[in-house]
Amino acid sequence: MDKRERTADIIEKDLDWIEDIVTRRVMGIVNSPDESYQEPETPMIQDTDTYYEEFINKYDLTLAERKVVLLALAVEVRPEMFDSFIVNNSQNKIYSEFGGVGSSSYGGFLPTVKTAMFTIAGRSSTATILLVDTLGENGKLYTKGILEKGKADEEEPSMNKRLRLNSGMFKKILNGTDTEYEYSSDFPASRTTTEMEWDDLVLSDATERSLKELLAWQEHGQKLIDDLNMKRTIQPGYRALFYGPSGTGKTITASLIGKKTGMPVYRVDISQMVSKYIGETEKNLEKIFNAAEEHNWILFFDEADALFGKRTSIGTSNDKHANQETAYLLQRIETCTNIVILATNLKKNLDEAFTRRFQSIIYFPVPDKKERKRLWEGVFTEDVVLDDEINLEEVAQKYDIAGGSIVNVARFSTLMALSGDTAFISKDSLMEGIKREHAKLGRTI
């Protein structure tokens, strides 16, 4: 029997166990309400060498959390388990303690958080109250992205949310594989990487000094909260704002921070994030935040003022919805335990209420003459030959352009050289590239 087969066998036994619990709970109320509930024996999963055991151990799940995961798993692999909640009786009695919701496209019983509470605690108010933290949105099952965060209707109790297992966790439980997070309309984020190294980065001294706190947080932040007992006053996570003109190194710096710290950096596509459908923006963001917290990503929001801009006065329903999105983001980023970096060309476009929540606000200015010289010297490889008439120090002093523009000039002039079947960069092609970049900025040479 291979590991997947062993995993399926152990899960089958655990599902039998949770179904027995469900049956006993329901029958104890419907048929013999005076009979005390007897908990069935808990199956042992230790030393089974299964993906399921690895999952339980990785997240250090309590017995109650294990039961909730099984209930959510049963929705997918054993939905008939919940038929016992659909009670037919002559008095048409509604058992509100069972929870559950219906669906126009599904005739079965769909369990809710209330269903899980009843399965674990029965009718005991004391036991139910003790489960509130476990099954609340700040509990491990949600913060680790094991369960998908949903919403109850405004007129319903908060415990009426669907009990839904994250699709990535479903795969991890069954075969130990992590979710492949690919860019899509439902997940508008993709991993950003770079071939550059930290020593290749050319920044002003002030910008480099400002980055030290962020790097120090990654190395010592958890120690500061746990070992120095500062969690009462300092929230987990770190929020930084990068601002400055286009091409000054904001994106590449975010990528290199990830490379230096060994943490994946996921760039969120703001243009795809804002949805015309009410609630979809929050839903898509929640998927990204849950994945980031689960896998310890750095989140990078480029052109952040498109989503995090100043809130408008409420004139239409669209204005109201846009402000609700901003308010949601304020709250969600503030509670995120990861490093979150926002980048914008225009800091003044960001909502002031939002900027107050940053631990650091870091300015990326257009490089000065000395920095431009370093950029020019580093942009061409040893495989190309520069025209003897090209004086990089003179070029750096004369032409005030950012690093991104310098890269564009190098790309253009090198392509022109290759078009002539050579690796020789002529002064004419270099100057043509510089003129093109100045034209983009509305300048002339």
C-alpha positions in Angstrom: 0.0 0.0 0.0 1.5 3.3 -1.1 1.3 6.6 0.9 -1.8 7.9 -1.0 -3.6 4.6 -0.4 -2.7 4.7 3.3 -3.9 8.3 3.5 -7.2 7.4 1.9 -7.6 4.5 4.3 -6.9 6.6 7.4 -9.3 9.4 6.2 -12.0 6.8 5.6 -11.7 5.7 9.2 -11.8 9.3 10.4 -14.8 10.0 8.3 -16.6 7.0 9.8 -15.8 8.5 13.2 -17.1 12.0 12.5 -20.2 10.5 10.9 -20.8 8.4 14.0 -20.5 11.6 16.1 -23.0 13.4 13.8 -25.5 10.5 14.0 -25.3 10.3 17.8 -25.7 14.1 18.1 -28.8 14.2 15.9 -30.4 11.0 17.3 -29.7 12.2 20.9 -32.0 15.2 20.2 -34.6 13.8 17.9 -35.2 10.4 19.4 -34.1 10.5 23.0 -33.5 14.1 24.2 -33.0 13.0 27.7 -30.3 10.5 26.9 -26.7 11.7 27.6 -24.4 11.9 24.6 -21.5 9.3 24.5 -18.5 10.4 22.4 -17.2 7.5 20.2 -13.6 6.5 20.6 -11.2 8.7 18.7 -9.2 6.9 15.9 -5.4 7.1 16.3 -3.5 8.7 13.5 0.0 8.7 15.0 2.8 6.9 13.1 0.6 6.2 10.1 3.0 7.8 7.6 0.2 9.5 5.7 -0.3 12.9 4.2 -3.3 13.4 6.5 -1.1 12.9 9.6 1.5 15.3 8.2 -1.3 17.9 7.6 -2.6 17.5 11.2 0.9 17.8 12.6 2.0 20.7 10.4 -0.9 22.9 11.7 -0.9 21.4 15.2 -4.6 20.9 15.0 -6.6 20.3 18.2 -9.2 17.5 18.4 -11.9 20.1 17.8 -10.1 21.6 14.7 -9.6 18.1 13.4 -13.4 17.5 13.6 -14.1 20.7 11.7 -11.7 19.8 8.9 -13.3 16.4 8.6 -16.8 18.0 8.4 -15.5 20.3 5.6 -13.8 17.4 3.9 -17.0 15.3 4.1 -18.8 18.0 2.0 -16.6 17.0 -0.9 -16.2 13.2 -0.4 -19.1 12.0 1.7 -22.0 14.5 1.4 -24.5 11.9 2.4 -23.2 12.1 5.9 -25.3 15.2 6.5 -28.6 13.6 5.4 -29.3 12.9 9.1 -29.6 16.6 9.7 -32.6 16.7 7.3 -35.1 15.5 9.8 -38.6 14.5 8.7 -41.1 14.7 11.5 -44.9 15.0 11.8 -44.7 18.4 13.6 -42.3 19.9 10.9 -40.0 21.0 13.7 -37.0 23.1 12.7 -33.9 22.2 14.6 -32.0 25.5 14.5 -29.0 24.1 16.4 -28.2 22.0 13.3 -27.3 25.1 11.3 -26.9 24.4 7.6 -27.9 26.2 4.4 -29.6 25.2 1.2 -28.7 25.9 -2.4 -30.8 26.3 -5.5 -28.4 24.0 -7.4 -27.8 21.5 -4.7 -30.5 19.5 -2.9 -28.4 18.3 0.0 -27.6 19.7 3.4 -24.6 22.2 3.3 -23.0 22.5 6.8 -22.2 25.8 8.4 -20.0 26.9 11.3 -23.1 26.4 13.5 -23.3 22.8 12.2 -19.7 22.3 13.3 -20.4 23.8 16.7 -23.3 21.5 17.3 -21.4 18.4 16.1 -18.6 19.2 18.6 -20.4 20.7 21.5 -24.0 19.5 21.2 -26.5 21.8 23.0 -24.0 22.8 25.7 -23.9 26.6 25.7 -20.6 26.5 27.7 -18.9 24.2 25.2 -20.2 26.3 22.3 -18.9 29.5 23.8 -15.5 27.9 24.2 -15.5 27.1 20.5 -16.1 30.7 19.3 -12.4 31.5 19.1 -11.6 28.2 17.3 -14.3 28.8 14.7 -14.0 32.5 14.4 -12.2 34.3 11.6 -9.2 34.9 13.9 -8.9 31.2 14.6 -6.2 29.0 13.1 -8.5 27.4 10.6 -9.1 30.7 8.9 -5.8 32.5 9.5 -3.8 29.6 8.1 -6.1 29.4 5.1 -7.5 25.9 5.9 -11.1 27.1 5.6 -12.2 29.7 3.1 -13.6 32.8 4.7 -17.2 33.3 3.7 -19.9 35.7 4.8 -23.3 35.1 6.3 -26.1 37.3 5.0 -26.5 40.5 6.9 -29.7 39.3 8.6 -28.3 36.0 9.6 -26.1 35.0 12.6 -22.3 35.1 11.8 -22.2 31.3 12.6 -24.4 30.7 9.4 -21.3 30.9 7.1 -20.7 27.9 4.9 -18.1 25.4 6.1 -15.8 25.2 3.1 -12.4 23.7 2.8 -9.7 25.6 0.8 -9.1 23.8 -2.4 -5.4 23.9 -1.9 -5.8 22.3 1.5 -8.0 19.6 0.0 -5.1 18.6 -2.2 -2.6 18.8 0.6 -4.6 16.5 2.8 -5.1 13.9 0.1 -1.7 13.8 -1.5 0.6 16.2 0.2 0.9 18.6 -2.7 0.9 22.4 -2.3 -1.4 24.5 -4.4 0.1 25.8 -7.7 -0.8 29.4 -7.6 -1.1 30.6 -11.1 -2.2 34.0 -12.3 -5.9 34.1 -13.2 -8.9 36.4 -13.0 -9.8 34.8 -9.6 -6.2 35.0 -8.4 -4.7 38.1 -9.9 -1.2 37.7 -8.4 2.0 36.2 -9.8 5.4 35.5 -8.4 8.1 38.1 -9.3 11.8 37.1 -9.4 15.0 38.6 -10.6 18.4 37.4 -11.8 20.0 40.4 -10.0 21.7 40.2 -6.6 21.5 42.6 -3.7 24.9 44.0 -4.5 23.6 45.0 -8.0 21.0 47.3 -6.4 21.9 51.0 -6.8 20.0 53.2 -4.4 20.5 56.4 -2.5 22.1 56.2 0.9 18.9 57.4 2.5 16.8 54.7 0.8 19.3 52.0 1.8 19.1 53.1 5.4 15.3 53.1 5.4 15.3 49.5 4.1 17.4 48.3 7.1 14.3 48.3 9.4 12.3 46.2 7.0 15.1 43.6 6.7 15.7 43.7 10.5 12.0 43.0 11.0 12.1 39.9 8.9 15.1 38.6 10.9 14.1 39.6 14.4 10.4 40.6 14.3 9.1 37.3 15.7 11.7 37.4 18.5 10.6 41.0 19.3 7.0 39.9 19.7 7.4 36.5 21.4 10.7 36.6 23.3 10.5 40.3 24.4 6.7 39.9 25.1 5.8 43.0 23.0 2.7 41.5 21.3 0.4 43.6 23.5 1.7 46.8 21.8 3.1 45.6 18.4 1.0 43.9 15.8 2.4 41.0 13.7 3.4 41.8 10.1 5.2 44.7 8.5 3.8 47.3 6.1 6.0 49.4 3.9 5.3 52.0 1.3 7.7 52.6 -1.6 7.1 55.8 -3.5 9.0 57.8 -6.1 9.1 58.3 -9.9 8.7 55.4 -12.3 11.9 53.4 -12.9 13.6 54.2 -9.7 13.9 50.6 -8.5 10.8 50.0 -6.4 9.8 46.7 -8.0 13.3 45.3 -8.3 13.9 46.2 -4.6 10.8 44.3 -3.6 12.0 41.3 -5.6 15.5 41.5 -4.1 14.1 41.7 -0.6 12.4 38.4 -1.3 15.6 36.9 -2.7 17.7 38.1 0.3 15.2 36.8 2.9 14.3 33.6 1.0 10.7 34.6 0.8 8.6 34.4 -2.4 7.3 37.8 -3.6 3.9 37.9 -5.2 3.0 40.9 -7.2 -0.7 41.7 -7.1 -2.2 43.0 -10.3 -4.2 46.0 -9.3 -5.9 46.4 -12.7 -7.4 43.0 -12.4 -8.2 43.3 -8.7 -11.0 45.8 -8.9 -14.2 44.0 -9.9 -17.5 45.5 -11.1 -19.3 42.8 -9.1 -20.0 43.8 -5.5 -17.9 41.7 -3.1 -15.7 40.1 -5.8 -12.7 42.5 -5.0 -12.8 41.5 -1.4 -13.2 37.8 -2.3 -10.2 37.8 -4.6 -8.0 39.7 -2.1 -9.0 37.3 0.6 -7.7 34.4 -1.5 -4.4 36.2 -2.0 -4.0 37.1 1.7 -4.9 33.6 2.8 -2.3 32.1 0.4 0.3 34.6 1.5 -0.2 33.9 5.2 -0.2 30.1 4.6 3.1 30.1 2.6 4.8 33.1 4.1 4.9 35.3 1.0 5.8 38.9 0.7 2.9 40.7 -1.0 3.7 43.6 -3.4 1.0 46.0 -4.6 2.4 48.0 -7.5 0.6 51.2 -8.6 -1.2 50.9 -5.3 -3.1 54.2 -5.6 -5.4 52.6 -8.1 -7.0 50.6 -5.3 -5.8 52.3 -2.1 -6.4 55.8 -3.3 -8.3 58.6 -1.5 -11.9 57.7 -0.6 -14.5 59.7 -2.5 -17.6 61.4 -1.2 -20.6 59.2 -1.5 -22.6 60.3 -4.5 -23.5 57.0 -6.1 -23.7 53.3 -5.1 -20.4 52.9 -7.0 -18.7 55.5 -4.7 -20.1 53.7 -1.7 -18.8 50.3 -2.9 -15.3 51.8 -3.7 -15.1 53.2 -0.2 -16.1 49.9 1.3 -13.3 48.2 -0.7 -10.8 50.7 0.7 -12.1 50.2 4.2 -11.8 46.4 3.8 -8.2 46.8 2.6 -7.3 49.0 5.5 -8.5 46.3 7.9 -7.1 43.3 6.0 -3.6 44.6 5.5 -3.4 45.8 9.1 -4.2 42.3 10.3 -1.9 40.5 7.8 1.1 38.9 9.6 3.3 39.1 6.5 5.4 41.7 4.9 3.2 43.8 2.7 4.8 46.4 0.3 2.9 49.0 -1.6 4.4 51.0 -4.4 3.2 54.2 -6.0 4.6 57.0 -8.1 2.5 59.6 -6.4 2.3 59.3 -2.6 -0.1 62.2 -2.4 -2.8 60.1 -4.1 -2.9 57.6 -1.2 -5.5 57.9 1.5 -4.0 59.5 4.6 -5.8 57.1 6.9 -4.0 54.3 5.1 -0.5 55.8 5.1 -0.6 56.1 8.9 -0.6 52.3 9.1 2.8 51.9 7.5 5.8 51.0 9.6 8.0 52.7 7.0 7.6 55.0 4.1 10.6 54.9 1.8 11.4 57.4 -0.9 13.0 56.2 -4.2 14.3 59.4 -5.8 15.7 59.7 -9.4 19.4 58.7 -9.0 22.0 61.4 -8.8 25.1 61.6 -11.0 27.1 59.2 -8.9 24.3 56.7 -8.8 23.6 57.0 -12.5 27.3 56.3 -13.3 27.0 53.0 -11.3 23.9 52.1 -13.1 25.5 52.8 -16.5 28.5 50.8 -15.6 26.5 47.8 -14.5 23.9 47.7 -17.2 26.2 46.5 -20.0 27.7 43.0 -19.8 31.3 42.0 -20.6 30.0 40.4 -23.8 29.4 43.8 -25.5 31.9 46.3 -26.7 31.2 50.0 -26.2 32.2 52.6 -28.7 35.4 54.4 -27.6 33.5 57.7 -28.0 31.1 56.7 -25.2 32.1 58.2 -21.9 29.7 56.7 -19.3 30.7 59.3 -16.6 29.8 62.1 -19.0 26.6 60.4 -20.0 25.6 60.0 -16.4 26.3 63.6 -15.6 24.5 65.0 -18.6 21.3 62.9 -18.8 19.0 62.9 -15.8 17.1 59.6 -16.2 16.1 56.9 -13.8 17.4 53.3 -13.7 14.5 51.9 -15.6 15.2 54.3 -18.4 18.9 53.4 -18.4 17.9 49.7 -18.8 15.7 50.6 -21.7 18.5 52.5 -23.4 20.8 49.5 -22.9 18.2 47.1 -24.4 17.6 49.4 -27.4 21.2 50.0 -28.3 22.2 46.3 -27.8 19.3 45.2 -30.0 20.5 47.6 -32.7 23.9 46.1 -32.4 22.6 42.6 -32.8 20.5 43.7 -35.8 23.8 44.6 -37.5 25.2 41.2 -36.5 27.7 42.6 -34.0 28.1 43.2 -30.3 29.4 46.7 -30.8 27.4 49.5 -29.1 27.8 52.6 -31.2 27.5 56.1 -29.7 24.8 56.9 -32.2 22.6 54.0 -31.1 23.2 54.9 -27.4 22.2 58.5 -28.0 19.1 57.4 -30.0 18.1 55.3 -27.0 18.5 58.2 -24.7 16.5 60.5 -27.0 13.7 57.9 -27.0 13.6 57.8 -23.2 13.6 61.6 -23.0 10.7 61.7 -25.4 8.7 59.4 -23.1 9.1 62.0 -20.4 8.2 64.9 -22.7 11.7 66.2 -22.9 14.1 66.9 -25.7 17.9 66.8 -25.9 
